[in-house]
Amino acid sequence: MSVNEIRKDFPLLENQKVIYLDTAATSQKPACVLEAEREFYEKYNANPLRGLYELGEAATEKYEEARETVREFLNAKEAAEIIFVRNATEGLNLVAYSFGSLVLKPGDEILVSIMEHHSNLLPWQQAAARTGAVVKYLECAEDGKYTEEAFKEALSDRTKIVAMTQVSNVLGCKNDIKRFAQLAHEAGAYFVADGAQSVPHMAVDVQDLNVDFLAFSGHKMYAPMGIGVLYAKRELLEQMPPFLCGGEMIDSVSRTGAVWAEVPHKFEAGTVNGAGAYALAEAIRYVQKIGFDFIEEREAKLTKLLMDGMKEIPAVHILGSQKAEDHHGIVTFKLDGVHPHDVASVLDADHIAVRAGHHCAQPLLQHLRVLSTTRVSLGVYNTEEEIQAFLTSLAGIRRQMGYGE
């Protein structure tokens, strides 16, 4: 598929005058995904897992087919290891609350990388407060790199859980979570991965990585908002108590207690997002049709064009590595003398959408000694012309703000 063909699949990009450079926050949605969500409500709208009639059984079938699609996509051993949640945030909270309460005790350590999105940091702070465990931080170098030596040094015989993102939502760097998970397991710890910024952009094989948990959000990979996935090894799910209680997560209920349903349904209380799961499966098929080889090559090319151009603009400072190949479609920067919110506002006047702020990663920015930044994040639908338009607009911001250059 050519980029021009891909762009025609996205109604918003076709119908609105916008250069969308905020895919790390949420991706645009292709027409096939929009149609899939509509199709579910038009053809299969009954409550999955409940109605013992033809329409209800069809809704259940489509919901479970979506689970199998995700299983195959991540190469999980079985569909029972796939839990549908609202987003990566809910999935990570589920792990911290349910699994954390199961394995943590006073004095235990939770090792969290300093570059984590708040969604893979705050739940562990709360888990530590509930259980008496301690959160310990693994600090990265200025370029975002973690060495094996530093990781091994941070581990101790009290480390029970390691939480780390596969790709940073600020620095764009990719962590070797396969190796770090191996080291964590050798130390007797469990490994929780945030895949929100990796799963949409590169092939992720959970069996090869051998992580214990991995969460991602559908809305960052061309699927609707409100649907996400938690992958977890079945033997761990079997031990964990439910995160939420209510309808369809039970086998039986009495006045004094309940018997929980088998996994994965034990963790999917209440009416599920059947349409969202159905549309997520379509988004996965769309990504597979394009292919990760094309996606990675395309996004790497655009990232290099972006960074090469930014380095030519005075007063622009790129956070993290100065090598384009280390950024995986995410480039965060500071512009001397101009607040990031003003940078975003000026760009918006030129119909360019970027993210400004702390990107839900305040401890990382504090570690890097900055308060706020501007972030550009790419999708497979972006073009060279859009990158050039961004660079032209960026180059003129300081002049617009009254500086001489």
C-alpha positions as CSV (number, residue, x, y, z in Angstrom):
1,M,0.0,0.0,0.0
2,S,1.2,3.5,-0.8
3,V,0.9,6.3,1.8
4,N,-1.6,8.1,-0.4
5,E,-3.7,4.9,-0.4
6,I,-3.4,4.6,3.3
7,R,-4.5,8.2,3.9
8,K,-7.7,7.7,1.9
9,D,-8.7,5.1,4.5
10,F,-8.9,7.8,7.2
11,P,-12.0,10.0,6.9
12,L,-10.8,12.6,9.3
13,L,-7.6,13.2,7.4
14,E,-9.5,13.4,4.2
15,N,-12.2,15.7,5.5
16,Q,-10.3,18.1,7.8
17,K,-7.4,20.5,7.2
18,V,-5.1,19.1,9.9
19,I,-1.6,17.8,10.1
20,Y,-2.0,15.3,12.8
21,L,1.3,14.7,14.7
22,D,-0.2,13.4,18.0
23,T,-0.6,9.7,17.3
24,A,1.1,8.7,20.6
25,A,-1.9,10.3,22.4
26,T,-4.5,8.6,20.1
27,S,-4.4,7.4,16.5
28,Q,-6.8,8.4,13.8
29,K,-9.3,5.6,12.8
30,P,-9.6,4.0,9.3
31,A,-13.0,3.7,7.7
32,C,-13.0,-0.1,8.1
33,V,-12.7,0.2,11.9
34,L,-15.5,2.9,12.0
35,E,-17.7,0.6,9.9
36,A,-16.9,-2.4,12.1
37,E,-18.1,-0.7,15.2
38,R,-21.3,0.4,13.4
39,E,-21.7,-3.1,12.0
40,F,-21.6,-4.7,15.4
41,Y,-24.5,-2.6,16.6
42,E,-26.5,-3.1,13.4
43,K,-26.0,-6.9,13.1
44,Y,-25.0,-8.3,16.5
45,N,-26.3,-5.9,19.2
46,A,-27.1,-8.1,22.1
47,N,-25.3,-8.5,25.5
48,P,-22.3,-10.9,24.9
49,L,-22.1,-13.9,27.2
50,R,-25.7,-13.5,28.5
51,G,-28.5,-14.0,26.0
52,L,-29.3,-17.7,25.2
53,Y,-30.9,-16.8,21.9
54,E,-29.6,-16.5,18.4
55,L,-28.7,-12.9,18.5
56,G,-27.1,-13.1,21.9
57,E,-25.1,-16.1,20.8
58,A,-23.9,-14.2,17.7
59,A,-22.7,-11.3,19.9
60,T,-20.8,-13.7,22.1
61,E,-19.3,-15.5,19.1
62,K,-18.0,-12.2,17.6
63,Y,-16.7,-11.1,21.0
64,E,-14.8,-14.3,21.5
65,E,-13.5,-14.2,17.9
66,A,-12.1,-10.8,18.7
67,R,-10.3,-12.3,21.7
68,E,-8.8,-15.0,19.5
69,T,-7.7,-12.3,17.0
70,V,-5.8,-10.5,19.7
71,R,-4.3,-13.8,21.0
72,E,-2.9,-14.6,17.6
73,F,-1.7,-11.0,17.1
74,L,0.3,-11.1,20.4
75,N,1.1,-14.8,20.0
76,A,-0.3,-15.6,23.5
77,K,-0.6,-19.3,24.3
78,E,-4.3,-19.3,24.6
79,A,-7.3,-16.9,24.4
80,A,-7.8,-17.2,28.2
81,E,-4.7,-15.1,28.6
82,I,-6.4,-12.1,26.9
83,I,-8.4,-9.8,29.1
84,F,-10.5,-7.0,27.5
85,V,-10.3,-3.8,29.5
86,R,-11.0,-0.1,28.7
87,N,-7.4,0.8,28.0
88,A,-3.8,0.1,29.1
89,T,-4.4,2.2,32.2
90,E,-7.2,-0.1,33.4
91,G,-5.1,-3.2,32.6
92,L,-2.1,-2.0,34.6
93,N,-4.3,-1.0,37.5
94,L,-5.8,-4.5,37.4
95,V,-2.4,-6.0,37.7
96,A,-1.2,-3.7,40.5
97,Y,-4.4,-4.1,42.5
98,S,-5.1,-7.8,42.0
99,F,-1.6,-9.3,41.5
100,G,0.1,-6.7,43.7
101,S,-2.2,-7.5,46.6
102,L,-1.5,-11.2,46.1
103,V,2.3,-11.2,46.1
104,L,3.5,-8.0,47.9
105,K,4.2,-7.8,51.6
106,P,5.9,-5.2,53.8
107,G,9.5,-4.6,52.9
108,D,9.1,-5.9,49.3
109,E,10.4,-3.7,46.5
110,I,8.6,-2.7,43.2
111,L,11.2,-1.6,40.7
112,V,9.7,1.0,38.3
113,S,11.6,2.6,35.5
114,I,11.7,6.4,35.8
115,M,10.4,6.8,32.2
116,E,7.0,5.2,32.9
117,H,3.8,6.8,31.9
118,H,1.8,7.6,35.1
119,S,-0.4,4.6,34.3
120,N,2.5,2.3,35.0
121,L,3.7,4.2,38.0
122,L,0.7,5.5,40.1
123,P,-0.9,2.0,40.4
124,W,2.4,0.8,41.9
125,Q,2.6,3.7,44.3
126,Q,-0.9,2.8,45.5
127,A,0.0,-1.0,45.7
128,A,2.9,-0.1,47.8
129,A,0.7,2.0,50.1
130,R,-1.7,-0.9,50.5
131,T,0.8,-3.6,51.1
132,G,3.7,-1.9,52.9
133,A,6.0,-2.5,49.9
134,V,8.4,0.1,48.6
135,V,8.7,1.7,45.1
136,K,12.2,1.9,43.9
137,Y,13.1,3.8,40.7
138,L,15.5,2.7,37.9
139,E,16.9,5.9,36.4
140,C,17.9,6.2,32.8
141,A,20.8,8.0,31.2
142,E,20.2,11.3,29.4
143,D,19.7,9.4,26.1
144,G,17.1,7.2,27.8
145,K,19.2,4.1,27.8
146,Y,19.3,1.5,30.6
147,T,22.3,-0.8,30.9
148,E,22.2,-4.4,32.1
149,E,24.6,-3.5,34.8
150,A,22.4,-0.7,36.2
151,F,19.4,-3.0,36.0
152,K,21.1,-5.8,37.8
153,E,22.4,-3.4,40.5
154,A,18.8,-2.1,41.1
155,L,17.5,-5.6,41.6
156,S,17.6,-7.1,45.1
157,D,16.4,-10.2,46.9
158,R,13.4,-8.1,47.9
159,T,12.4,-7.1,44.4
160,K,9.0,-8.8,43.6
161,I,7.8,-6.8,40.6
162,V,9.5,-4.9,37.8
163,A,7.4,-2.4,35.8
164,M,8.8,-1.1,32.5
165,T,7.5,0.3,29.2
166,Q,8.6,-1.2,26.0
167,V,8.7,2.2,24.2
168,S,8.8,5.5,26.1
169,N,5.9,7.9,25.3
170,V,8.3,10.8,25.8
171,L,11.8,9.8,24.5
172,G,10.6,7.2,22.0
173,C,13.4,4.8,23.0
174,K,12.8,1.1,23.0
175,N,13.7,-0.9,26.1
176,D,15.0,-4.4,25.8
177,I,12.2,-5.8,27.9
178,K,13.0,-9.4,26.8
179,R,16.4,-9.2,28.4
180,F,15.2,-7.3,31.4
181,A,12.3,-9.7,32.0
182,Q,14.9,-12.6,31.9
183,L,17.0,-10.8,34.5
184,A,13.9,-10.1,36.6
185,H,12.9,-13.7,36.5
186,E,16.4,-14.9,37.5
187,A,16.1,-12.6,40.5
188,G,12.7,-14.1,41.4
189,A,10.6,-11.1,40.3
190,Y,7.7,-10.7,37.9
191,F,7.8,-8.4,34.9
192,V,4.9,-6.0,33.9
193,A,5.3,-4.3,30.5
194,D,3.5,-1.3,29.2
195,G,3.0,-1.9,25.4
196,A,0.9,1.1,24.7
197,Q,3.5,2.7,22.4
198,S,5.0,-0.5,21.0
199,V,2.1,-2.8,20.0
200,P,0.7,-0.3,17.4
201,H,4.1,0.2,15.7
202,M,6.1,-3.1,15.9
203,A,5.5,-6.9,16.1
204,V,5.1,-7.9,19.8
205,D,5.4,-11.6,20.7
206,V,4.6,-12.1,24.3
207,Q,5.9,-15.7,24.4
208,D,9.2,-14.6,22.9
209,L,9.4,-11.6,25.3
210,N,8.4,-13.9,28.2
211,V,6.8,-11.0,30.2
212,D,4.3,-11.9,32.8
213,F,1.9,-9.1,31.9
214,L,1.6,-6.6,29.0
215,A,-1.1,-4.0,28.5
216,F,-2.0,-1.9,25.5
217,S,-4.8,0.5,24.4
218,G,-6.8,0.0,21.2
219,H,-7.2,3.7,20.5
220,K,-3.5,4.1,19.9
221,M,-3.5,1.5,17.2
222,Y,-6.4,2.7,15.0
223,A,-9.2,1.1,17.1
224,P,-11.9,3.0,19.0
225,M,-11.5,4.5,22.4
226,G,-12.7,2.5,25.3
227,I,-11.2,-0.9,24.4
228,G,-7.8,-2.2,25.5
229,V,-6.1,-5.5,26.3
230,L,-4.2,-7.0,29.2
231,Y,-2.2,-10.1,28.4
232,A,-1.2,-12.2,31.4
233,K,0.1,-15.7,31.8
234,R,-2.7,-18.0,32.7
235,E,-1.1,-19.5,35.7
236,L,-0.9,-16.1,37.3
237,L,-4.5,-15.2,36.3
238,E,-5.7,-18.4,38.0
239,Q,-4.3,-17.2,41.3
240,M,-5.4,-13.6,41.2
241,P,-8.6,-12.3,42.8
242,P,-11.0,-10.3,40.7
243,F,-10.4,-6.6,40.2
244,L,-14.1,-5.7,39.7
245,C,-17.1,-7.6,40.9
246,G,-20.6,-7.8,39.3
247,G,-22.3,-9.5,36.4
248,E,-20.9,-12.3,34.4
249,M,-17.6,-12.7,36.4
250,I,-19.2,-15.3,38.6
251,D,-20.0,-19.0,38.4
252,S,-22.4,-18.8,41.3
253,V,-23.5,-16.5,44.1
254,S,-25.0,-17.1,47.5
255,R,-25.9,-14.9,50.4
256,T,-22.4,-15.4,51.9
257,G,-20.1,-15.5,49.0
258,A,-19.4,-16.4,45.4
259,V,-17.5,-18.8,43.1
260,W,-15.7,-16.8,40.4
261,A,-16.0,-17.6,36.7
262,E,-13.0,-19.1,34.9
263,V,-10.4,-16.8,33.3
264,P,-10.6,-14.6,31.3
265,H,-14.2,-13.8,32.3
266,K,-13.3,-13.5,36.0
267,F,-11.8,-10.2,35.1
268,E,-14.5,-8.8,32.8
269,A,-17.3,-7.8,35.1
270,G,-20.4,-6.1,33.8
271,T,-21.5,-5.5,30.2
272,V,-18.5,-5.8,28.0
273,N,-17.5,-3.5,25.1
274,G,-18.5,-5.9,22.4
275,A,-18.5,-3.4,19.6
276,G,-15.1,-2.1,20.7
277,A,-13.6,-5.6,20.8
278,Y,-15.1,-6.3,17.3
279,A,-13.6,-3.1,16.0
280,L,-10.2,-3.8,17.6
281,A,-10.1,-7.0,15.8
282,E,-10.7,-5.1,12.5
283,A,-7.9,-2.6,13.5
284,I,-5.6,-5.5,14.0
285,R,-6.4,-6.9,10.5
286,Y,-5.9,-3.5,9.1
287,V,-2.4,-3.2,10.6
288,Q,-1.6,-6.7,9.5
289,K,-2.7,-5.8,5.9
290,I,-0.2,-2.9,5.9
291,G,2.4,-5.0,7.7
292,F,4.9,-4.0,10.4
293,D,7.8,-4.1,8.0
294,F,6.2,-1.3,6.1
295,I,5.1,0.5,9.2
296,E,8.5,0.5,10.9
297,E,10.3,1.4,7.7
298,R,7.9,4.3,7.0
299,E,7.9,5.7,10.5
300,A,11.7,5.4,10.7
301,K,12.1,7.4,7.5
302,L,9.8,10.1,8.7
303,T,11.5,10.3,12.1
304,K,14.9,10.8,10.5
305,L,13.5,13.5,8.2
306,L,11.9,15.2,11.3
307,M,15.0,15.0,13.5
308,D,17.4,16.1,10.7
309,G,15.3,19.1,10.1
310,M,14.9,20.0,13.7
311,K,18.6,19.9,14.3
312,E,18.9,22.7,11.6
313,I,16.7,25.0,13.6
314,P,18.5,27.2,16.2
315,A,17.3,27.0,19.8
316,V,15.6,23.6,19.3
317,H,16.7,20.9,21.8
318,I,15.6,17.3,21.3
319,L,15.2,15.2,24.5
320,G,16.9,11.8,24.7
321,S,19.1,10.3,22.1
322,Q,20.2,12.4,19.2
323,K,20.0,9.4,16.9
324,A,16.8,9.2,14.9
325,E,16.8,5.4,15.0
326,D,16.4,5.5,18.8
327,H,13.1,7.5,18.7
328,H,10.6,5.1,17.1
329,G,8.2,7.8,15.8
330,I,8.3,10.0,18.9
331,V,10.4,13.2,19.2
332,T,10.1,15.5,22.2
333,F,11.8,18.9,22.3
334,K,12.2,22.3,24.0
335,L,12.4,25.6,22.1
336,D,14.5,28.2,23.9
337,G,12.4,31.1,25.3
338,V,9.0,29.7,24.3
339,H,6.7,27.8,26.5
340,P,5.6,24.5,25.0
341,H,2.0,25.5,25.3
342,D,2.8,28.5,23.1
343,V,4.7,26.3,20.7
344,A,1.6,24.1,20.4
345,S,-0.7,27.1,20.0
346,V,1.4,28.6,17.2
347,L,1.5,25.3,15.4
348,D,-2.2,24.9,15.8
349,A,-2.7,28.2,14.0
350,D,-1.0,26.5,11.1
351,H,-3.4,23.4,11.5
352,I,-0.6,21.3,13.0
353,A,-1.6,19.2,16.0
354,V,1.1,18.3,18.6
355,R,1.1,17.5,22.3
356,A,2.5,20.0,24.9
357,G,3.0,19.4,28.6
358,H,4.5,16.7,30.8
359,H,3.0,13.8,28.8
360,C,1.8,12.0,31.9
361,A,5.5,11.3,32.7
362,Q,6.4,14.0,35.3
363,P,9.1,11.9,37.2
364,L,11.0,11.5,33.9
365,L,10.9,15.2,33.1
366,Q,12.0,16.0,36.6
367,H,14.9,13.5,36.1
368,L,15.8,15.3,32.8
369,R,15.5,18.7,34.6
370,V,12.7,20.0,32.4
371,L,9.1,21.0,33.4
372,S,7.3,20.8,30.1
373,T,8.0,19.9,26.5
374,T,6.4,19.6,23.1
375,R,6.0,16.2,21.5
376,V,5.7,15.2,17.9
377,S,4.5,11.6,17.3
378,L,4.0,9.9,14.0
379,G,1.6,7.4,12.4
380,V,1.8,5.4,9.2
381,Y,-0.5,8.0,7.6
382,N,1.9,10.9,8.0
383,T,3.8,12.3,4.9
384,E,7.0,14.0,4.1
385,E,5.1,17.1,3.1
386,E,3.5,17.2,6.6
387,I,7.0,16.9,8.2
388,Q,8.3,19.8,6.0
389,A,5.2,21.9,6.9
390,F,5.9,21.3,10.6
391,L,9.6,22.2,10.3
392,T,8.7,25.4,8.4
393,S,6.2,26.4,11.1
394,L,8.6,25.5,13.9
395,A,11.4,27.5,12.4
396,G,9.3,30.7,12.5
397,I,7.9,30.5,16.1
398,R,10.7,32.4,17.8
399,R,10.3,35.3,15.3
400,Q,6.6,35.4,16.0
401,M,7.3,35.5,19.7
402,G,9.5,38.6,19.3
403,Y,12.9,37.1,19.1
404,G,15.3,38.2,16.3
405,E,15.9,34.7,14.9
